[in-house]
């Protein structure tokens, strides 16, 4: 089968690889679409400590075409979205309900072969059946949505909060949509990309600007969410949190990123700084929200490119052109 392969740091190709074979409690999925993510760029840059070469792609959906001999929950022909998370269920963090912090954390498309391919293998427990009205080629959005749902679990957002989101790429826009649905009094978005700000305005943001100074909230925001991973955005966002407010580090920064905090202000104004890592007990809820139309795939997915163009798709994504880019085998 054809698959995208990150062969070495900085090098991605499309090559022929062996077809996957399911284990007893696994299924083979014929991939309908696979989304690109910042994590893929980190892998390309040699971060997240994957063993290369690797078939990337942790955001994917497709049709079951093969099942292991102990699979009873799914059958050939079922359409599924796939949670890429792989946990040991034995370490301290798994046993205390923090599986996303698993000491042996792994993921399809990060540490094992993923969905940027014609076929991918996944544990049956990681597959969520799609209802008839959901298009399989759109359901690659379920995985990033499940990360956003996890982010809102961490926030414990209260009704009537004023929210500021840094970044209006896919994840920032998803946080915008969830903020609107969790009773925010206002949701503002900051981004230096005019095209992405235009999408935020289309989705119904309260205000959108290239910088927070352009927004009229001198007292700050109750909730500030960084969806960029950019040091300058993070630093600015920390300074925008209102008294008793919360800053959520949601964007994935590289290992070298550093910012400065003001401990006295954090103490004196009771500011919370927290993070959200990937998926935790949120994939099924994200699939249900997606089925209700919480996201418009035609807005969120800007490019559907053939799998053979995966290296070029990565380059486009790295330049910040478009919104969610998916490859289609």
C-alpha positions as CSV (number, residue, x, y, z in Angstrom):
1,X,0.0,0.0,0.0
2,X,1.0,3.6,-0.4
3,X,1.8,5.6,2.7
4,X,3.4,8.9,3.8
5,X,6.6,8.2,5.6
6,X,8.7,10.6,7.7
7,X,12.0,8.9,6.9
8,X,14.3,11.1,8.9
9,X,14.4,14.6,10.4
10,X,13.2,17.0,7.8
11,X,12.4,14.4,5.2
12,X,8.9,13.1,4.3
13,X,8.1,10.9,1.3
14,X,5.3,8.8,-0.1
15,X,6.4,5.1,-0.5
16,X,5.1,1.6,-0.7
17,X,4.9,-0.1,2.6
18,X,3.5,-3.5,3.7
19,X,-0.3,-3.8,4.2
20,X,-1.1,-3.9,7.9
21,X,-2.4,-7.1,9.6
22,X,-4.8,-6.8,12.5
23,X,-4.1,-8.5,15.9
24,X,-6.8,-10.4,17.7
25,X,-8.5,-7.2,19.1
26,X,-7.6,-4.9,16.2
27,X,-9.2,-3.8,13.0
28,X,-7.9,-2.6,9.6
29,X,-9.3,0.7,8.5
30,X,-9.3,1.9,4.9
31,X,-8.6,5.5,5.4
32,X,-11.0,8.0,3.9
33,X,-9.1,11.1,5.1
34,X,-6.3,12.0,7.4
35,X,-5.7,15.4,8.9
36,X,-2.4,17.2,9.3
37,X,-1.5,18.6,12.7
38,X,1.2,20.6,14.4
39,X,2.4,17.3,16.0
40,X,3.3,16.1,12.5
41,X,5.6,19.1,12.1
42,X,7.2,18.4,15.5
43,X,7.9,14.8,14.4
44,X,9.4,16.0,11.1
45,X,11.6,18.3,13.2
46,X,12.8,15.4,15.4
47,X,10.7,16.1,18.5
48,X,8.4,13.9,20.5
49,X,11.1,11.3,20.3
50,X,9.5,9.0,17.7
51,X,11.6,6.3,16.1
52,X,12.0,7.1,12.5
53,X,10.9,6.1,9.9
54,X,7.3,6.4,10.9
55,X,4.0,6.6,9.0
56,X,2.4,9.7,10.5
57,X,-1.3,10.6,10.8
58,X,-3.2,10.5,14.1
59,X,-6.3,12.3,12.9
60,X,-8.1,9.8,10.6
61,X,-11.4,8.1,9.8
62,X,-12.4,5.4,7.4
63,X,-14.1,2.1,6.8
64,X,-13.4,-1.2,8.5
65,X,-12.1,-3.7,5.9
66,X,-10.6,-6.3,8.2
67,X,-11.1,-7.5,11.8
68,X,-9.1,-9.6,14.2
69,X,-10.4,-13.0,15.3
70,X,-11.6,-11.7,18.7
71,X,-13.4,-8.6,17.4
72,X,-17.1,-8.6,17.9
73,X,-18.0,-4.9,18.3
74,X,-17.3,-4.0,14.7
75,X,-17.8,-5.6,11.3
76,X,-16.4,-5.1,7.8
77,X,-18.2,-2.1,6.3
78,X,-18.6,-0.1,9.5
79,X,-17.4,3.5,9.3
80,X,-15.3,4.7,12.2
81,X,-13.3,7.6,13.6
82,X,-10.1,6.5,15.4
83,X,-8.8,7.7,18.8
84,X,-5.0,7.4,18.3
85,X,-4.3,7.2,22.1
86,X,-2.4,4.1,23.3
87,X,-2.1,3.6,27.1
88,X,-0.5,1.0,29.2
89,X,-3.3,1.0,31.9
90,X,-0.8,-0.1,34.4
91,X,1.3,2.9,35.5
92,X,0.4,5.3,38.3
93,X,-1.1,7.9,36.0
94,X,-3.3,5.4,34.2
95,X,-4.4,3.9,37.5
96,X,-5.4,7.4,38.8
97,X,-7.4,8.3,35.7
98,X,-4.7,10.4,34.0
99,X,-4.2,8.1,31.0
100,X,-3.0,10.9,28.7
101,X,0.0,11.3,31.0
102,X,0.8,7.6,30.8
103,X,4.4,6.7,31.6
104,X,4.4,4.5,28.5
105,X,2.3,6.9,26.4
106,X,2.1,6.0,22.7
107,X,-0.1,7.0,19.8
108,X,-1.1,5.8,16.4
109,X,0.7,8.0,13.9
110,X,3.2,9.2,16.5
111,X,4.9,6.1,17.8
112,X,3.2,3.4,15.6
113,X,2.1,3.5,12.0
114,X,-0.7,6.0,11.4
115,X,-3.4,7.1,9.1
116,X,-1.5,8.9,6.4
117,X,-1.8,5.8,4.3
118,X,-4.3,3.7,2.4
119,X,-4.8,1.4,5.4
120,X,-4.2,1.7,9.1
121,X,-4.6,-0.7,12.0
122,X,-6.2,0.3,15.3
123,X,-7.5,-1.4,18.5
124,X,-11.2,-2.0,18.3
125,X,-11.6,-0.1,21.6
126,X,-10.2,3.0,19.9
127,X,-12.8,3.0,17.1
128,X,-16.1,5.0,17.3
129,X,-18.8,4.1,14.8
130,X,-20.1,7.0,12.8
131,X,-23.8,7.7,12.3
132,X,-25.2,7.5,8.8
133,X,-25.5,11.3,8.3
134,X,-21.8,12.0,9.0
135,X,-19.5,11.9,6.0
136,X,-16.5,9.6,6.6
137,X,-14.2,12.1,4.9
138,X,-15.1,14.8,7.4
139,X,-14.7,12.7,10.5
140,X,-10.9,13.2,10.7
141,X,-12.0,16.3,12.6
142,X,-13.2,14.3,15.5
143,X,-9.7,13.7,16.9
144,X,-8.7,17.4,17.1
145,X,-12.2,18.2,18.5
146,X,-11.6,15.6,21.2
147,X,-8.5,17.5,22.2
148,X,-10.5,20.7,22.4
149,X,-13.1,19.0,24.5
150,X,-10.4,17.9,26.9
151,X,-9.2,21.5,27.0
152,X,-12.6,22.6,28.2
153,X,-12.7,19.8,30.7
154,X,-9.5,21.3,32.2
155,X,-10.9,24.8,32.2
156,X,-14.1,24.0,34.1
157,X,-15.5,27.0,32.3
158,X,-18.2,28.9,34.1
159,X,-21.2,30.7,32.6
160,X,-20.7,34.3,31.6
161,X,-16.9,34.2,31.2
162,X,-15.1,36.5,28.9
163,X,-12.7,34.4,26.7
164,X,-9.7,35.4,24.7
165,X,-8.2,32.9,22.2
166,X,-4.8,33.3,20.7
167,X,-4.7,31.7,17.2
168,X,-7.5,31.1,14.7
169,X,-6.2,28.0,13.1
170,X,-8.1,24.8,13.4
171,X,-7.6,24.4,17.2
172,X,-8.3,28.0,18.0
173,X,-11.5,28.0,16.0
174,X,-12.6,24.8,17.8
175,X,-12.0,26.4,21.1
176,X,-14.1,29.4,19.8
177,X,-17.0,27.1,18.9
178,X,-16.8,25.3,22.3
179,X,-16.6,28.6,24.2
180,X,-19.8,29.8,22.4
181,X,-21.5,26.6,23.5
182,X,-20.4,26.7,27.1
183,X,-22.0,30.0,28.0
184,X,-19.2,32.5,27.4
185,X,-20.4,36.1,27.6
186,X,-17.9,37.0,24.9
187,X,-15.2,35.2,22.8
188,X,-12.4,37.3,21.3
189,X,-9.7,36.0,19.0
190,X,-6.2,37.3,18.2
191,X,-4.2,36.3,15.2
192,X,-1.7,37.9,12.8
193,X,-3.1,36.0,9.8
194,X,-5.9,38.1,8.2
195,X,-7.5,35.1,6.4
196,X,-7.8,33.1,9.6
197,X,-9.3,36.1,11.4
198,X,-11.8,36.3,8.6
199,X,-12.9,32.7,9.3
200,X,-13.2,33.6,13.0
201,X,-15.5,36.4,12.2
202,X,-17.5,34.2,9.9
203,X,-18.0,31.8,12.8
204,X,-19.4,34.5,15.0
205,X,-16.5,35.7,17.2
206,X,-17.3,38.7,19.5
207,X,-14.2,40.6,18.2
208,X,-11.1,39.7,16.2
209,X,-7.8,41.6,15.9
210,X,-4.1,41.3,15.2
211,X,-3.3,42.1,18.8
212,X,-5.0,42.2,22.1
213,X,-4.3,45.9,22.5
214,X,-6.9,46.5,19.7
215,X,-9.6,44.9,21.9
216,X,-11.5,46.8,24.5
217,X,-11.0,44.9,27.7
218,X,-8.4,46.7,29.9
219,X,-9.3,44.6,32.9
220,X,-8.4,41.4,31.1
221,X,-10.2,38.2,30.3
222,X,-11.5,35.5,32.6
223,X,-10.2,32.8,30.4
224,X,-7.2,33.1,28.1
225,X,-6.4,30.2,25.8
226,X,-3.2,29.9,23.8
227,X,-3.7,27.8,20.7
228,X,-0.5,28.8,19.0
229,X,2.5,27.4,20.9
230,X,4.2,30.7,20.0
231,X,6.4,32.2,22.8
232,X,5.3,35.8,22.0
233,X,1.6,34.9,22.0
234,X,2.0,33.0,25.2
235,X,3.8,35.8,26.9
236,X,1.2,38.3,25.9
237,X,-1.6,36.1,26.9
238,X,-0.3,35.6,30.4
239,X,-0.4,39.3,30.8
240,X,-4.1,39.5,29.7
241,X,-5.6,37.2,32.4
242,X,-8.0,39.0,34.7
243,X,-8.0,38.7,38.4
244,X,-9.2,35.2,39.4
245,X,-8.8,34.2,35.8
246,X,-7.3,31.1,34.1
247,X,-4.6,30.8,31.4
248,X,-4.8,27.5,29.4
249,X,-1.7,26.4,27.5
250,X,-3.4,24.5,24.7
251,X,-1.1,25.0,21.7
252,X,1.9,22.7,21.4
253,X,5.1,24.7,21.9
254,X,8.5,23.3,20.9
255,X,10.9,22.1,23.6
256,X,12.9,25.3,23.6
257,X,10.1,27.7,24.2
258,X,10.4,29.8,27.3
259,X,8.2,32.6,28.8
260,X,8.4,34.6,32.0
261,X,5.8,34.6,34.8
262,X,5.1,37.0,37.6
263,X,4.8,34.9,40.8
264,X,3.6,37.8,42.9
265,X,0.8,38.6,40.4
266,X,-0.2,34.9,40.2
267,X,-0.4,34.8,44.0
268,X,-2.0,38.3,44.6
269,X,-4.6,38.0,41.8
270,X,-5.3,34.2,42.2
271,X,-4.5,33.5,38.6
272,X,-4.5,29.8,37.5
273,X,-2.1,28.6,34.8
274,X,-2.8,25.2,33.5
275,X,-2.3,22.9,30.5
276,X,-4.2,20.4,28.4
277,X,-2.5,17.4,26.9
278,X,-4.2,15.5,24.0
279,X,-7.2,13.3,24.6
280,X,-8.6,12.1,27.9
281,X,-12.1,10.5,28.1
282,X,-13.2,13.0,25.4
283,X,-13.2,11.1,22.1
284,X,-16.7,9.7,22.3
285,X,-18.1,13.0,23.4
286,X,-16.3,14.8,20.6
287,X,-17.8,12.3,18.1
288,X,-21.3,12.9,19.5
289,X,-20.8,16.7,19.3
290,X,-19.5,16.4,15.8
291,X,-22.6,14.4,14.8
292,X,-24.8,17.2,16.2
293,X,-23.1,19.7,13.9
294,X,-21.0,21.6,16.4
295,X,-18.5,22.1,13.6
296,X,-19.0,22.9,9.9
297,X,-16.5,20.7,8.0
298,X,-16.8,22.8,4.9
299,X,-15.5,25.8,7.0
300,X,-12.9,23.9,9.0
301,X,-11.4,21.8,6.2
302,X,-9.8,24.2,3.7
303,X,-7.8,21.7,1.6
304,X,-8.3,18.1,0.6
305,X,-5.2,16.9,-1.1
306,X,-4.2,13.5,-2.5
307,X,-2.0,11.3,-0.3
308,X,0.7,11.5,-3.0
309,X,1.0,15.2,-2.1
310,X,1.7,14.6,1.6
311,X,5.2,16.3,1.6
312,X,3.7,19.4,-0.2
313,X,0.8,19.4,2.2
314,X,3.2,19.5,5.2
315,X,5.0,22.4,3.6
316,X,1.7,24.3,3.1
317,X,0.7,23.6,6.7
318,X,4.1,24.8,8.0
319,X,3.5,28.1,6.2
320,X,0.2,28.6,7.8
321,X,-1.7,28.5,4.6
322,X,-5.3,27.4,4.9
323,X,-7.0,25.8,7.9
324,X,-7.3,22.1,8.4
325,X,-5.5,20.2,5.6
326,X,-6.5,16.6,5.0
327,X,-4.9,14.1,2.7
328,X,-7.1,11.6,0.9
329,X,-5.6,8.2,-0.1
